[in-house]
Amino acid sequence: MSLKRKFSRLVLLLLIVILVKTIVWSLLVPLWHFPDEQAHFGHIAYFAEGGSLPFGRQKDLTEEIAISEQILGTFRDEQGNNKFTYHPEYRIDYSDNMIGPQEQEIKNLPLKTRTNFVAKESAYYPRFFYQLSGIIYKLFYQSNIFVRVFAIRLFWIMAHLLTIWFVFGIAQLVFPKQPALVIISTTIMAFLPMLSFVSAGITSDNLHNLLFTAVIYFSLKLHQSFNFKNLLLLAFCLVLGFISKQQFVIAFIIVAPIFISLLIKNPKSIFKLFVSGLLALLLGIILAPEYFQDLVNVIIVNGQIPFFESKPTSQQVRPDYTLINHLVFSINHTIKEVLPWYWGVFNWLGVVLPRWVNRVLMRLLGMALIGLIIKLVSIIKSKVAMTKNWPLFYLIWTALVYFLVLFFWDFNHVRNNGFSFGMQGRYYFPVISAHMILLTLGYQQIIALFSRRLSRYLLLLLPIWFFVLQIIGLKTVAAAYYDLSSYQTFIIQASQYKPFFAKGMWLSSALIIYFLTSLYLIYQLTRFILKHEK
């Protein structure tokens, strides 16, 4: 069998395992325990039931969602806390069978509870994600809330698969002659616990991460060789991303060098740039006319830049807060909270991965950073190598710009409001493709210092560690909600307050299939790396 065919089969196997893995996460996690899931589903419900967008001017949380949250302990008080906040030991009551004590009560809520709005909770983002999700909501409208929520969860798994596919494409551009590094960098991203966790729930982050990753991919393709199709797809991704989340404006900063380089190398391309931009803009206006109208009002009437609104100095809470202050705060906050949460934080921010796991990951990051510096030094010494490795420099640019924009945005937030927005690790997932590829490259540079035979085995440790990390993440989540003293007890509790396709043998089958396919993937990945890594 040819190398190309073996590689294609391995990639297909990886995608299948990723699909099963994400289904397992989706079925395992209880209702309203993904990041802000109740707010995002509330926005979907409001839009589907009322036909307009919630902007905080009225109550937008349905009585149905509110009742289910009160029963399940996730309804937040005026301070934003619920029964799980600051109490990771808290557990809801379980029955001794697969039906929760009040599960039928939630299932039997009358239809009128879906159109009665009782509180303010919805996420306030542009409409594109909620339009798409609303289609699934209406398709399962006659079903209970468990079916509707889990159906939307499963629908957005495709966004995760597409994200992984684009990461695979990016890795091929960075490592054109090293298929082992391509598959490894794709694998470690796919099995990062926090990304798996986020991708299995209802959140606009899934669409945001997909479109941002697609922007990085099409930018690299466009720089490699000018193609109007890729230019048009890049423009579409930029606009679709912008009507999904306001912070997608960062992508326009990141792609600026690509467009500048394109115009320098091919001045005649300005017409195609204009046409593709115009078509993308028209698509955005058609899909989200209200958003563009509000945008014009903000820019022209209020004179503000979206996502960077700043109060006059006289109205700022902390006008004396300096960049040095914020730099010191950000370094401490990143080391103590952002990095641990980047790998995994669950149960309403109350449960993280074991301490020893985070220590291993921090050492892995340090090793990769040293390796990356070694690589950059060797590249800088050769002008030819710098030209040849431009995709690597673009990924560094991407990761650096994204971090700096959030850094300055949070600095502005502190001056305006007196407190930090509270950066979380998942906020950096739009550029996680760059992070994981750079981590792989840095690690590979370090182990390359050993003998060729030993370095291949050391390289294999990286994806295997992330497989183990994924299992640790799953166990951490399961232990946060369910009794793991016996498999039967675990399945009984994990089946409660779920739709029929997340109960009993369905949940158990998904878990078994995932573990078996993962073992087979590890076996095939091991064979491939040991045989084909140069």
C-alpha positions as CSV (number, residue, x, y, z in Angstrom):
1,M,0.0,0.0,0.0
2,S,1.4,3.4,-0.9
3,L,2.3,6.0,1.7
4,K,-0.4,8.4,0.4
5,R,-3.1,5.7,0.7
6,K,-1.9,4.8,4.2
7,F,-2.0,8.4,5.2
8,S,-5.5,8.9,3.9
9,R,-6.8,5.9,5.7
10,L,-5.2,7.1,8.9
11,V,-6.8,10.5,8.6
12,L,-10.2,8.9,7.9
13,L,-9.8,6.8,11.0
14,L,-8.8,9.8,13.1
15,L,-12.0,11.7,11.9
16,I,-14.2,8.7,12.8
17,V,-12.7,8.5,16.3
18,I,-13.1,12.3,16.8
19,L,-16.8,12.0,15.8
20,V,-17.4,9.2,18.3
21,K,-15.3,11.0,21.0
22,T,-17.4,14.2,20.7
23,I,-20.6,12.3,20.7
24,V,-19.5,10.7,24.0
25,W,-18.8,14.1,25.6
26,S,-22.1,15.4,24.3
27,L,-24.1,12.5,25.8
28,L,-22.1,12.3,29.1
29,V,-22.3,16.0,30.2
30,P,-25.5,16.9,32.0
31,L,-28.0,19.5,30.8
32,W,-26.8,23.1,31.2
33,H,-23.2,22.2,32.1
34,F,-21.3,23.3,29.0
35,P,-20.0,26.9,29.0
36,D,-23.0,29.2,29.1
37,E,-25.1,26.6,27.4
38,Q,-28.4,27.7,29.0
39,A,-27.7,31.3,27.7
40,H,-27.0,30.2,24.2
41,F,-29.9,27.8,24.1
42,G,-32.1,30.5,25.6
43,H,-31.1,32.8,22.7
44,I,-32.0,30.1,20.2
45,A,-35.3,29.5,21.9
46,Y,-36.1,33.2,22.1
47,F,-35.3,33.7,18.4
48,A,-37.3,30.5,17.4
49,E,-40.3,31.4,19.6
50,G,-40.4,35.1,19.2
51,G,-38.8,35.8,15.9
52,S,-36.5,38.6,17.1
53,L,-33.2,39.0,18.9
54,P,-32.8,39.6,22.6
55,F,-30.7,42.7,23.4
56,G,-31.2,42.9,27.1
57,R,-34.2,45.3,26.8
58,Q,-36.7,42.7,27.9
59,K,-37.0,39.2,29.5
60,D,-35.7,36.5,27.2
61,L,-35.4,33.3,29.2
62,T,-38.3,30.9,28.7
63,E,-40.2,29.5,31.7
64,E,-39.4,26.0,30.4
65,I,-35.6,26.6,30.6
66,A,-35.9,28.4,33.9
67,I,-37.9,25.5,35.5
68,S,-35.4,23.0,34.3
69,E,-32.5,25.0,35.6
70,Q,-34.2,25.4,39.0
71,I,-34.8,21.6,39.3
72,L,-31.2,20.8,38.1
73,G,-29.5,23.4,40.3
74,T,-28.1,25.7,37.6
75,F,-30.4,28.6,37.8
76,R,-28.3,31.7,38.7
77,D,-29.0,34.3,41.2
78,E,-28.5,38.1,40.9
79,Q,-24.7,37.5,41.5
80,G,-24.6,35.0,38.7
81,N,-24.1,32.0,41.1
82,N,-26.0,28.7,41.3
83,K,-25.8,25.6,43.4
84,F,-22.6,24.4,41.6
85,T,-20.7,27.7,41.7
86,Y,-17.9,27.5,44.3
87,H,-19.3,24.1,45.3
88,P,-17.8,21.4,43.1
89,E,-18.9,18.8,45.6
90,Y,-22.6,19.5,45.0
91,R,-24.6,16.7,43.4
92,I,-28.2,16.7,42.3
93,D,-30.4,13.9,43.6
94,Y,-30.5,10.7,41.5
95,S,-32.9,7.8,41.5
96,D,-32.1,4.1,41.4
97,N,-33.2,3.8,37.8
98,M,-32.5,5.7,34.5
99,I,-35.3,8.2,35.1
100,G,-34.4,11.2,37.2
101,P,-36.7,12.0,40.2
102,Q,-38.2,15.1,38.4
103,E,-37.3,14.1,34.8
104,Q,-41.0,13.5,33.9
105,E,-42.0,16.9,35.3
106,I,-39.5,18.6,33.0
107,K,-40.6,16.5,30.0
108,N,-44.3,17.3,30.6
109,L,-44.0,21.0,30.8
110,P,-46.8,22.6,28.7
111,L,-46.0,24.3,25.4
112,K,-47.0,27.7,26.9
113,T,-43.9,27.6,29.1
114,R,-41.8,28.0,25.9
115,T,-43.4,31.4,25.0
116,N,-43.6,32.8,28.6
117,F,-40.4,34.7,29.3
118,V,-39.4,35.1,32.9
119,A,-35.8,36.3,33.2
120,K,-32.8,37.8,31.4
121,E,-30.3,35.2,30.5
122,S,-29.7,34.9,26.8
123,A,-26.3,35.4,25.2
124,Y,-26.1,38.7,23.3
125,Y,-24.3,37.9,20.1
126,P,-25.2,38.4,16.4
127,R,-27.8,36.1,14.9
128,F,-26.1,33.7,12.5
129,F,-25.3,30.9,15.0
130,Y,-28.8,31.1,16.5
131,Q,-30.4,31.1,13.1
132,L,-28.8,27.8,12.2
133,S,-29.5,26.3,15.6
134,G,-33.1,27.5,15.4
135,I,-33.6,25.2,12.4
136,I,-32.9,22.2,14.6
137,Y,-34.9,23.6,17.4
138,K,-38.0,23.9,15.2
139,L,-37.3,20.5,13.5
140,F,-37.7,18.8,17.0
141,Y,-40.2,21.3,18.3
142,Q,-42.8,18.6,19.4
143,S,-40.1,16.9,21.5
144,N,-39.2,17.6,25.1
145,I,-36.4,20.0,26.1
146,F,-33.9,17.2,26.5
147,V,-34.3,16.0,22.9
148,R,-34.1,19.6,21.6
149,V,-31.0,20.5,23.5
150,F,-29.1,17.2,22.7
151,A,-30.2,17.4,19.1
152,I,-28.6,20.8,18.8
153,R,-25.5,19.6,20.6
154,L,-25.1,16.7,18.1
155,F,-25.7,19.0,15.2
156,W,-22.8,21.2,16.1
157,I,-20.4,18.3,16.3
158,M,-20.0,18.7,12.5
159,A,-18.4,22.1,13.2
160,H,-15.8,20.4,15.3
161,L,-15.1,17.9,12.6
162,L,-14.7,20.6,10.0
163,T,-12.4,22.5,12.4
164,I,-10.2,19.5,12.7
165,W,-10.2,19.1,8.9
166,F,-9.0,22.7,8.4
167,V,-6.3,22.1,11.1
168,F,-5.2,19.1,9.1
169,G,-4.9,21.3,6.0
170,I,-3.0,24.0,7.9
171,A,-0.5,21.3,9.2
172,Q,0.0,20.0,5.7
173,L,1.1,23.5,4.6
174,V,3.5,23.9,7.6
175,F,4.9,20.3,7.3
176,P,4.6,19.5,3.5
177,K,7.1,16.7,3.7
178,Q,6.5,15.4,7.2
179,P,3.2,13.5,7.3
180,A,3.9,12.2,10.8
181,L,4.0,15.8,12.2
182,V,0.8,16.6,10.3
183,I,-1.1,13.8,11.9
184,I,0.4,14.3,15.3
185,S,-0.4,18.1,15.4
186,T,-3.9,17.3,14.3
187,T,-4.4,14.5,16.8
188,I,-3.2,16.4,19.9
189,M,-5.6,19.3,19.1
190,A,-8.5,16.9,18.5
191,F,-7.9,15.2,21.9
192,L,-7.3,18.3,24.0
193,P,-9.9,17.8,26.8
194,M,-11.2,21.4,27.0
195,L,-11.7,21.7,23.3
196,S,-13.5,18.4,23.3
197,F,-15.7,19.7,26.1
198,V,-16.5,23.0,24.5
199,S,-17.1,21.4,21.0
200,A,-19.7,19.0,22.4
201,G,-22.0,21.6,23.8
202,I,-24.3,24.4,22.6
203,T,-22.2,27.6,22.2
204,S,-21.4,30.0,19.5
205,D,-17.7,29.3,20.2
206,N,-18.1,26.2,17.9
207,L,-18.9,28.3,14.9
208,H,-16.5,31.0,15.9
209,N,-13.6,28.5,16.2
210,L,-14.5,26.8,12.9
211,L,-14.6,30.1,10.9
212,F,-11.4,31.5,12.5
213,T,-9.6,28.2,11.7
214,A,-10.9,28.4,8.1
215,V,-9.6,32.0,7.8
216,I,-6.1,30.8,8.8
217,Y,-6.3,28.0,6.3
218,F,-7.5,30.0,3.4
219,S,-5.0,32.8,4.2
220,L,-2.1,30.3,4.0
221,K,-3.5,28.9,0.8
222,L,-3.9,32.3,-0.7
223,H,-0.4,33.3,0.1
224,Q,0.9,30.1,-1.3
225,S,-0.7,30.7,-4.7
226,F,-3.3,33.3,-5.7
227,N,-6.6,31.7,-6.4
228,F,-9.9,33.6,-6.7
229,K,-11.8,30.7,-5.3
230,N,-9.7,30.7,-2.1
231,L,-10.0,34.5,-2.0
232,L,-13.8,34.4,-2.1
233,L,-13.9,31.6,0.5
234,L,-11.6,33.7,2.8
235,A,-13.9,36.7,2.3
236,F,-17.0,34.7,3.1
237,C,-15.4,33.2,6.2
238,L,-14.5,36.7,7.4
239,V,-18.0,38.1,7.0
240,L,-19.7,35.0,8.4
241,G,-17.4,35.1,11.4
242,F,-18.2,38.8,11.9
243,I,-21.9,38.2,12.0
244,S,-21.4,35.3,14.5
245,K,-19.3,37.2,17.1
246,Q,-18.1,40.8,17.3
247,Q,-14.6,39.8,18.3
248,F,-14.1,38.2,14.9
249,V,-12.8,41.6,14.0
250,I,-9.5,40.3,15.2
251,A,-9.3,38.1,12.1
252,F,-9.3,41.2,9.9
253,I,-6.1,42.3,11.6
254,I,-4.5,38.8,11.2
255,V,-5.2,38.6,7.5
256,A,-4.0,42.1,6.7
257,P,-0.4,41.0,5.9
258,I,-1.8,38.5,3.4
259,F,-3.8,41.1,1.5
260,I,-0.9,43.5,1.6
261,S,1.5,40.9,0.3
262,L,-1.0,39.9,-2.4
263,L,-1.3,43.5,-3.7
264,I,2.4,44.0,-3.7
265,K,3.1,40.8,-5.7
266,N,0.1,41.2,-7.9
267,P,-1.3,44.7,-8.1
268,K,-4.0,43.6,-10.7
269,S,-5.6,41.5,-8.0
270,I,-7.2,44.6,-6.5
271,F,-10.3,44.1,-8.6
272,K,-10.7,40.5,-7.5
273,L,-10.2,41.6,-3.9
274,F,-12.9,44.3,-4.3
275,V,-15.4,41.8,-5.9
276,S,-14.9,39.1,-3.3
277,G,-15.2,41.6,-0.5
278,L,-18.4,43.1,-2.0
279,L,-20.0,39.6,-2.5
280,A,-19.1,38.6,1.1
281,L,-20.5,41.9,2.4
282,L,-23.7,41.4,0.5
283,L,-24.0,37.8,1.9
284,G,-23.5,39.2,5.4
285,I,-26.2,41.9,5.0
286,I,-28.7,39.4,3.6
287,L,-28.1,37.0,6.5
288,A,-28.0,39.6,9.3
289,P,-29.4,43.0,8.2
290,E,-30.2,44.1,11.7
291,Y,-26.6,43.5,12.8
292,F,-25.1,45.7,10.1
293,Q,-27.7,48.4,10.8
294,D,-26.7,48.4,14.5
295,L,-23.0,48.4,13.4
296,V,-23.5,51.5,11.3
297,N,-25.2,53.2,14.2
298,V,-22.4,52.4,16.6
299,I,-19.6,53.5,14.2
300,I,-21.2,56.6,12.7
301,V,-23.6,57.8,15.5
302,N,-21.5,56.9,18.5
303,G,-18.1,57.0,16.9
304,Q,-17.0,53.8,18.5
305,I,-15.0,50.9,17.1
306,P,-16.9,47.6,17.7
307,F,-15.4,45.4,20.4
308,F,-13.2,48.3,21.6
309,E,-15.7,50.8,23.0
310,S,-13.9,53.1,25.4
311,K,-15.4,55.6,27.9
312,P,-14.1,59.1,28.2
313,T,-11.3,59.4,30.8
314,S,-13.6,61.3,33.2
315,Q,-16.1,58.4,33.2
316,Q,-13.5,55.6,33.6
317,V,-13.5,53.8,36.9
318,R,-9.7,53.3,36.9
319,P,-8.1,55.9,34.6
320,D,-4.8,55.5,36.5
321,Y,-4.5,51.8,35.6
322,T,-1.4,51.4,33.4
323,L,-0.2,48.9,30.9
324,I,2.5,47.8,33.3
325,N,-0.1,47.1,35.9
326,H,-2.1,45.1,33.4
327,L,1.0,43.2,32.2
328,V,1.9,42.1,35.7
329,F,-1.7,41.1,36.4
330,S,-2.0,39.2,33.0
331,I,1.2,37.2,33.5
332,N,0.1,36.1,37.0
333,H,-3.5,35.4,35.8
334,T,-2.3,33.5,32.7
335,I,0.0,31.2,34.7
336,K,-2.3,30.5,37.6
337,E,-5.7,30.3,35.8
338,V,-5.7,30.7,32.0
339,L,-3.3,27.9,31.2
340,P,-4.8,25.3,33.6
341,W,-8.3,26.2,32.2
342,Y,-6.9,26.0,28.6
343,W,-6.4,22.3,29.2
344,G,-9.7,21.7,31.1
345,V,-12.1,23.3,33.5
346,F,-15.5,21.8,34.1
347,N,-18.6,21.9,36.4
348,W,-19.2,25.6,36.3
349,L,-15.5,26.4,36.6
350,G,-15.2,24.4,39.8
351,V,-13.3,21.3,38.6
352,V,-9.9,21.2,36.8
353,L,-7.6,18.5,35.7
354,P,-5.4,16.9,38.5
355,R,-2.5,19.1,39.6
356,W,0.1,16.6,38.4
357,V,-1.4,16.7,34.9
358,N,-1.1,20.5,34.7
359,R,2.5,20.2,35.9
360,V,3.3,17.8,33.1
361,L,1.6,20.1,30.6
362,M,3.5,23.1,31.8
363,R,6.8,21.3,31.4
364,L,5.7,20.2,27.9
365,L,5.0,23.8,27.1
366,G,8.4,24.9,28.4
367,M,10.1,22.2,26.4
368,A,8.2,23.1,23.2
369,L,9.1,26.8,23.7
370,I,12.8,26.1,23.9
371,G,12.5,23.9,20.8
372,L,10.7,26.6,18.9
373,I,13.4,29.1,19.8
374,I,16.0,26.7,18.5
375,K,14.0,26.4,15.2
376,L,13.6,30.1,14.8
377,V,17.3,30.8,15.4
378,S,18.2,28.2,12.7
379,I,15.7,29.8,10.3
380,I,16.8,33.4,10.9
381,K,20.4,32.4,10.0
382,S,19.2,31.5,6.5
383,K,17.3,33.9,4.3
384,V,16.3,31.0,2.0
385,A,14.9,29.1,5.0
386,M,12.9,32.2,6.1
387,T,11.2,32.3,2.8
388,K,10.6,28.5,2.9
389,N,9.1,28.6,6.4
390,W,6.7,31.6,6.0
391,P,3.7,29.5,7.1
392,L,5.4,29.0,10.4
393,F,5.9,32.7,10.8
394,Y,2.3,33.4,9.9
395,L,1.1,31.0,12.7
396,I,3.3,32.8,15.2
397,W,1.9,36.1,14.0
398,T,-1.6,34.7,14.3
399,A,-1.1,33.5,17.9
400,L,0.7,36.7,19.0
401,V,-1.8,39.1,17.5
402,Y,-4.8,37.3,19.0
403,F,-3.2,37.3,22.4
404,L,-2.2,41.0,22.2
405,V,-5.7,42.1,21.0
406,L,-7.3,40.3,24.0
407,F,-4.7,41.8,26.3
408,F,-5.4,45.4,25.2
409,W,-9.1,44.8,25.2
410,D,-9.0,43.5,28.8
411,F,-6.8,46.5,29.7
412,N,-9.5,48.8,28.3
413,H,-12.2,46.8,30.2
414,V,-10.4,47.3,33.5
415,R,-10.1,51.0,32.9
416,N,-13.7,51.3,31.9
417,N,-15.3,49.1,34.6
418,G,-12.7,48.7,37.3
419,F,-12.2,44.9,37.0
420,S,-10.9,42.4,34.5
421,F,-13.3,40.6,32.2
422,G,-11.8,37.3,33.4
423,M,-10.0,35.7,30.5
424,Q,-10.4,31.9,30.2
425,G,-8.3,29.4,28.3
426,R,-11.1,28.6,25.8
427,Y,-11.1,32.3,24.6
428,Y,-7.9,31.5,22.8
429,F,-9.3,28.4,20.9
430,P,-9.9,30.4,17.7
431,V,-6.1,30.1,17.2
432,I,-5.6,26.7,18.8
433,S,-4.5,25.4,15.4
434,A,-1.4,27.7,15.6
435,H,-0.8,26.7,19.3
436,M,-0.9,22.9,18.7
437,I,1.2,23.0,15.5
438,L,3.8,25.2,17.2
439,L,3.8,22.9,20.2
440,T,4.4,19.9,17.9
441,L,7.2,21.7,16.1
442,G,8.9,22.8,19.3
443,Y,8.7,19.3,20.8
444,Q,10.1,17.7,17.6
445,Q,13.0,20.1,17.7
446,I,14.0,19.0,21.2
447,I,13.7,15.3,20.6
448,A,15.7,15.7,17.3
449,L,18.7,16.2,19.5
450,F,18.6,12.5,20.4
451,S,19.4,9.6,18.0
452,R,17.1,9.1,15.1
453,R,15.7,5.8,16.5
454,L,15.1,7.2,19.9
455,S,13.6,10.4,18.6
456,R,10.9,8.5,16.7
457,Y,9.8,6.8,20.0
458,L,9.9,10.1,21.9
459,L,7.8,11.7,19.1
460,L,5.2,9.0,19.5
461,L,4.9,9.9,23.2
462,L,3.2,13.2,22.3
463,P,0.0,11.9,20.7
464,I,-0.2,9.0,23.2
465,W,0.0,11.5,26.0
466,F,-2.9,13.4,24.6
467,F,-4.9,10.2,24.3
468,V,-4.3,9.6,28.0
469,L,-5.1,13.3,28.7
470,Q,-8.4,12.9,27.0
471,I,-9.3,9.9,29.2
472,I,-8.2,11.8,32.3
473,G,-10.5,14.7,31.2
474,L,-13.5,12.3,30.6
475,K,-13.0,10.7,34.0
476,T,-12.6,14.1,35.7
477,V,-15.9,15.2,34.2
478,A,-17.7,12.0,35.0
479,A,-16.5,12.0,38.6
480,A,-17.7,15.6,39.0
481,Y,-21.3,14.5,38.4
482,Y,-21.7,10.7,38.9
483,D,-20.8,7.9,41.3
484,L,-18.0,5.9,39.7
485,S,-17.9,3.2,42.3
486,S,-19.4,0.8,39.9
487,Y,-20.0,0.8,36.1
488,Q,-23.7,0.1,36.6
489,T,-24.2,2.9,39.0
490,F,-22.4,5.3,36.8
491,I,-24.5,4.4,33.7
492,I,-27.8,4.7,35.8
493,Q,-26.9,8.2,37.1
494,A,-25.4,9.4,33.7
495,S,-28.6,8.4,32.0
496,Q,-30.9,10.6,34.1
497,Y,-32.3,13.9,32.7
498,K,-31.2,12.9,29.2
499,P,-33.1,12.0,26.0
500,F,-33.6,8.3,25.2
501,F,-30.5,8.2,22.9
502,A,-28.3,9.2,25.8
503,K,-29.5,6.6,28.2
504,G,-28.4,3.1,29.1
505,M,-27.1,0.9,26.3
506,W,-26.9,3.9,24.0
507,L,-24.5,5.7,26.3
508,S,-22.7,2.6,27.2
509,S,-22.3,1.6,23.5
510,A,-20.9,5.0,22.7
511,L,-18.3,4.7,25.4
512,I,-17.2,1.2,24.4
513,I,-17.0,2.1,20.7
514,Y,-14.9,5.2,21.6
515,F,-12.4,3.3,23.7
516,L,-12.0,0.5,21.1
517,T,-11.6,2.8,18.2
518,S,-9.2,4.9,20.1
519,L,-7.0,1.9,20.9
520,Y,-7.1,0.9,17.2
521,L,-6.2,4.5,16.2
522,I,-3.2,4.5,18.6
523,Y,-2.0,1.2,17.1
524,Q,-2.3,2.5,13.5
525,L,-0.7,5.8,14.5
526,T,2.2,4.0,16.2
527,R,2.9,1.9,13.1
528,F,2.7,5.0,10.8
529,I,5.1,7.1,12.9
530,L,7.7,4.4,13.5
531,K,7.7,3.5,9.8
532,H,7.5,6.9,8.1
533,E,8.9,9.6,10.4
534,K,12.2,10.8,8.9
